[in-house]
Amino acid sequence: MKLFHFNLISKNYNSGPIWLAVIPMACFEKNLLDAYPDLRGMERFPITDNHMHLDPGGLMEKAVMDFFRTGGTHVVLVHKPYHSAPVINENDFNRSFDITLDLADRIRKRTPVQVTVAVGPYPVNLLYLEKKHGLERGREIMMKGMETAASMVEEGLVQAIGEIGRPHFPVSEDIMNASNEILKYGLTLARENDCPVHLHTEGGGAELYAELASLAKDSRCPRDKVIKHFSGPSVLPEENHGLFPSVLASRKNIEKALKKGVRFMMETDYIDDPKRPGAVMVPKSIPRRTFQMIGKGLLCEEDAFKIHKDWPERIYGIEVEL
Ligand SMILES: [Zn+2]
């Protein structure tokens, strides 16, 4: 059955699976599941975008339907700061995280795509808080944000904490130290709640991974639950020091990654910003890249299942259903 399915899709990866091609495109504009309730039960090839964002002012379900139409089945929706809900003190996290929960519900209701959710205090937020309240108070507020995220994991509302870490651009030593402290607290809460985290940090190679791995060790957080978001093809253990790479799905990255192994997931880091459509990558990049790699013979069916189904299931404790 699996093999048949693989054949079905690999032959048609330019146009999408056969059954999709016979559904009139206009139907996707309406509530798809109302129109075709059988779709949810239909067997498909698992395709996971491990890190994407949506915005209440952006395309939302339209972006996710683009992903679905090209073969996508599952997304990890990661919290980002929203213009309509700025975080100025600790009580603001609830309102801001609730927007992410609402977006996830909206996708569940309006598309057949499965959604896993991560929330957490966005690392750059510390800079705004520092300006407003000073570093000490800013740090305290970010810590409260971690607690709010962890309590949502505990309640079963979300499955992961993220994205957390440190700013992706150079910052003062004080900010860096405070960020590391906040991050370690987040990693500790993740361990206590047995959930994964999405790490947002500056770019870097094996040295950066080694440093982040030691922060995880200090917090006694299992490194294979620490997902390095926006990762390059750092698939070898000596490159990632046990952290789990979420590789940005450019052709170069994925080709390089596949040459080293398959212990990685794929992501677009799509941000759904109406002012910057397509930044960082568009949602259909993951199915396209996956089918392209299968078509080129660089990825076999079994390994594709590992990347898109086995790893997400193991890391998030979910079932990626087809
Ligand atoms: Zn992101």
Residues whose N, C-alpha, C, O or C-beta is under 5 A from the ligand:
A	BS01	ZN	D269
